[in-house]
Each structure stands twice: as structure tokens, then as C-alpha cells.
Amino acid sequence: MDEEIKQLKSVLRSLVVSSPSQVDVRSLLRDYRNMVGKQIPLAKYGYKDPITFLKDKFSDCFLFQGPAANPELTLIVPDALKHIDKFVQKQKSNPTVKFKGKRRSVPESIVKPIEPNLIVTSYQSKNIQAKEQNVAHNQTKNVEIQKYHPPPTSNAPQANKTDDGKQTLDNGNCSQSALQNFLKKRTALYSSHYAISEQSTNDKESLKDDDDSGRQTSSSSSSSKRTQLDELKREIRDIILSHPDGVWCTDILRLYRERHGRELNFSRFGFTSVLSVACALADVSVSRHPGGDWLLSDARAPPAPLLATCVPAPRASRAAAACAVTDPDDALPGVAFEADVFPEDCMHFLESIPSASLADVVPGTMLEVAVAEVYSPSHFWLLRLGERYNIAMENVMDEMNEYYTHGEGKNRTLALGAVRVGHYCSSRYESDWHRSLIVKIIDSDTVKVRHVDYGTVDNCDVRELRALRRQWAGLEAQALRARLAGVRPPAAGRRWPRPAAHHFLRLVRDRRLRHLRCPYVRHVYLM
């Protein structure tokens, strides 16, 4: 794997160094595809995004500057490519090609990270030289002292600093105490680090003697922490057992705060939620409510009926059924939306248009269909023809055109809170209003929608979206995704080339077919 990455680096470097103009990620991917004949194997190395792949694996080859969606590449030139880079930089740009600017490059010696030269590693190599200087300094100092002081008596022991220095020099190894003294003189960080360590050690020793402070600060003693965990479980158990009918998991934090006057801090013991703490209690029963909350009760008591949640009931029955399903991405579960976000007569975010049913389709069935949208021979959309299908859809579209063009829905813009991926709305395409599904939010003003009755994907302005009335959502989505059987892309490819898709589209256009008759249905695929 490393050898393949190395070869890939060599190829990408050669592509960039041979270009006198600026090179971005898209142009690099295009040049690689044109030269090698295939895309860069991102999936082979476990990547999907080419920019992330290049930044992770080729940070020693390029510097990434400019927009995040398509950054420009600045080549890091190694010594072996300096002469080529210098020659290419002198080339003049082709006047017939749109000028992009000269390509920038930096030498590898500039961006190469400098290896840390720690004092600890350099101290041993400079040990002998430093001690020789100390010995000479001590000898000079002794001479100066002898000028101002009488020589010591013969009975007093005479300290020979020169001999001590020589002895340390002959030893050739630095003791740990000498190393620490040297670091204290040279680096303030060393002194502050040891001061903090000594202070934390003293604090830990004081915490062991202070039983009352163990509730606010963590203790280094495992037995003390185990005692605090047992006390926390006992406090939660008392709250649960004090409610014979059980208590909701979302109310535990409030009840704990009211009873003990402090917040429930369960994360310091490794728990991620109140529910995980409750599941660790042996005599507490946990049951889930359809609304998404959990009921905690005494396991020794008989099961009690589920309590009613405090969520206010919506006025419309369909809206109430939609709110009963919990959205996993909802930041405020159980809290109703404002009335103008999802009106009562319009589609809620948790409601959907039913998919087209293929229960009546069996192998060998004759189907009369029309081609609605073509992307490739393996990806196109069909419409079934008949009173229940295309005619019913056209009637719905006529009502929508009248309502959104001349009726009350002319100014009924979709609320910003309802512009969410997966929400069904109404959008206009070629002067007609369609039932649409938001599939992607491009930016604050633009979304990508799919018209569920035709399969067409289009970008729409958020201000042009309208709330879809519920009366038009009962009809099934008419677009059926299909593919040609017995065909595949040439040369064992995974994608159809554009000429093949255009030819398939011409087969329909040139013959001016209003519909296609499928002689047999060999397989039914639900997509």
C-alpha cells in the first residue's frame, strides 16, 4: 500500500510540475483521468472525498490554498525536481488559452518541519564542554578568593573545587539532579511544570482528608469515587421509588435539582445519560413510551398504566399522528412547531407521499407506460398510463396550478423552518406546479428538489417553494425508476458514457413516442 501511494505521489507531482499555470484539485483529477484513463482510486484507500484524500495522503507534496470546495495546489518541490520546476516556470502561457495565473511552488527545505532540538537531547552531547568551562571558572574564582582571604590552616579541610570538577568530568555522565538543576536555570516551563505537579499532589492528599469536598471535586481514590457513585444511585433510586406510578426520565433532572439543590452530574462517573444510570439500578424497571420518553418505576411493584405526556395535543388529528413519531434530528422532541411552520391543512415534516404500488405487477404482465425522465439506460423514470395514474396526476396538477397561480396559495410561501431535507412541498417547473421532495439544501437561498411524479431533479429558489396541501398528497408518487435489462456500460465500466445516454434519449425523441409498451416485466425492483 505504501509503495502504491509513493507511485501515485510521483504521478501527481509530475502532472503539477509540468503545468506552467495554476492547478486546482479539479484540474488535477481531470489531468490524471486523461493520462491514466481512470479515476484516482479513492475507495481503495477508504476515502470518498478527493480533497480529504489529497490533504491526508499528499500533504508533503502540495499546499492547499483558496476555496475549500476546489483549493489551488502549491507544489512542494523536492531537490530532484528543482531543475524541471525552474524550466517550466520560465515558459510563457499560451495566449489562446484563458489565463489562470502562474503556478506557485515552494522548495521542500522551507516547508519541511524542523526536528525539535530538545535541551535534554543536546545536553548530553555538550556535557563535557560545559563542565570544562565550569572547571576553568571555578579555578579563576578560587584565585580571586585567595587574594582577599588568608590561606586556611593546615587542620581545616580544604575544599578543592577543581578536583571535584575534574572528577565529574572524568565520570562523563550527567546525574539526574544536575540535569534538573540545569533545566531549572534554562527553562521556566520546567519549573512551572514541577510546581504544578507538586501543588496537584498536595491537593490530592488534602482531598483524601476532606470528606465534604468529595461531592464537588473528583478524588484520586477509587474507593472514594465508588462511594460517591453508590450515593448518586441511591439518590436517584429514592426519587424513583417516591413516585408509585413511576416518573419520566426527562423529569429526573428537575426533580433531582429540586430535592438536592444542585445539578445531577452523572458524566463524571462515565455515564452518558440519565437513562444509562437508571438501567444500572437493579430494582428499577425501565419501559419505553411510543412518544419517545422512558418511564422509570419500581421493579417490585405491579406494572402501572403509561402516564400521559405533557405535550399539548395539536388541533388536527393528522398533525397529532405525525407528532407521535419522534424525529431523531429534532433538537426539542415533544415541543410542537409554530402554526405557520406546518399549517393544519398542509403536509407536516413527518408525513410523506406514498410510493407507487407494484403489487399488481407480476412477471409477464403487460404495462403501458411513458418515459418521463432519462438520465442513462440504467436510470430513467416511467409513468404508468390510465385513469388511476397519469390522468389522476394531471387532475391534481390542474388544481395545484389554479390554487398557486390565481388562488389563495399564490403568496403561501413555505416557512423557513419547514425548509428541511425530506419535506414534501410544491415547486414550479416550466410554469407548472409539481409535488416535490427536498433532497438537498445547497445554500440559504437554493435547494435541490425531485419532482416525485416525473423523477426530474431541479434547483429551486427557497422563495418559490409553497406548502403542499394534504388533499393532494393522497395520490401515490407516479414516477417509477427503471433500467434496461440485459445491457451494461461498455468495457465493464460502472458508468454509462454521455453518448450512450444521448443515443437512448434520441431513440425516444426521434420516433416521437408518447408512450412505450413494455412487453414483459421479468423482475420488479423497488427503489
C-alpha positions, 0 to 999 in steps of 0.5 A: 500500500505504501509503495502504491501511494509513493507511485501515485505521489510521483504521478501527481507531482509530475502532472503539477510540475509540468503545468506552467499555470495554476492547478486546482484539485479539479484540474488535477483529477481531470489531468490524471483521468486523461493520462491514466484513463481512470479515476484516482482510486479513492475507495481503495484507500477508504476515502470518498472525498478527493480533497480529504484524500489529497490533504491526508495522503499528499500533504508533503507534496502540495499546499492547499490554498483558496476555496475549500470546495476546489483549493489551488495546489502549491507544489512542494518541490523536492531537490530532484525536481528543482531543475524541471520546476525552474524550466517550466516556470520560465515558459510563457502561457499560451495566449489562446488559452484563458489565463489562470495565473502562474503556478506557485511552488515552494522548495521542500527545505522551507516547508519541511518541519524542523526536528525539535532540538530538545535541551535534554537531547543536546545536553548530553552531547555538550556535557563535557564542554560545559563542565570544562568551562565550569572547571576553568571558572571555578579555578579563576574564582578560587584565585580571586578568593585567595587574594582577599582571604588568608590561606586556611590552616593546615587542620581545616579541610580544604575544599578543592573545587577543581578536583571535584570538577575534574572528577565529574568530568572524568565520570562523563555522565550527567546525574539526574539532579544536575540535569534538573538543576540545569533545566531549572536555570534554562527553562521556566516551563520546567519549573512551572511544570514541577510546581504544578505537579507538586501543588496537584499532589498536595491537593490530592492528599488534602482531598483524601482528608476532606470528606465534604469536598468529595461531592464537588471535586473528583478524588484520586481514590477509587474507593472514594469515587465508588462511594460517591457513585453508590450515593448518586444511585441511591439518590436517584433510586429514592426519587424513583421509588417516591413516585408509585406510578413511576416518573419520566426520565426527562423529569429526573433532572428537575426533580433531582435539582429540586430535592438536592439543590444542585445539578445531577452530574452523572458524566463524571462517573462515565455515564452518558445519560440519565437513562444509562444510570437508571438501567444500572439500578437493579430494582428499577424497571425501565419501559419505553413510551411510543412518544419517545420518553422512558418511564422509570418505576419500581421493579417490585411493584405491579406494572402501572398504566403509561402516564400521559405526556405533557405535550399539548395535543395539536388541533388536527388529528393528522398533525397529532399522528405525525407528532407521535413519531419522534424525529431523531434530528429534532433538537426539542422532541415533544415541543410542537412547531409554530402554526405557520411552520406546518399549517393544519391543512398542509403536509407536516415534516413527518408525513410523506407521499406514498410510493407507487404500488407494484403489487399488481405487477407480476412477471409477464404482465403487460404495462403501458407506460411513458418515459418521463425522465432519462438520465442513462439506460440504467436510470430513467423514470416511467409513468404508468398510463390510465385513469388511476395514474397519469390522468389522476396526476394531471387532475391534481396538477390542474388544481395545484396550478389554479390554487398557486397561480390565481388562488389563495396559495399564490403568496403561501410561501413555505416557512423557513423552518419547514425548509428541511431535507425530506419535506414534501412541498410544491415547486414550479417547473416550466410554469407548472406546479409539481409535488416535490421532495427536498433532497438537498439544501445547497445554500440559504437561498437554493435547494435541490428538489425531485419532482416525485411524479416525473423523477426530474431533479431541479434547483429551486429558489427557497422563495418559490417553494409553497406548502403542499396541501394534504388533499393532494398528497393522497395520490401515490408518487407516479414516477417509477425508476427503471433500467434496461435489462440485459445491457451494461456500460461498455468495457465493464465500466460502472458508468454509462458514457454521455453518448450512450445516454444521448443515443437512448434519449434520441431513440425516444425523441426521434420516433416521437413516442408518447408512450412505450409498451413494455412487453414483459416485466421479468423482475420488479425492483423497488427503489 
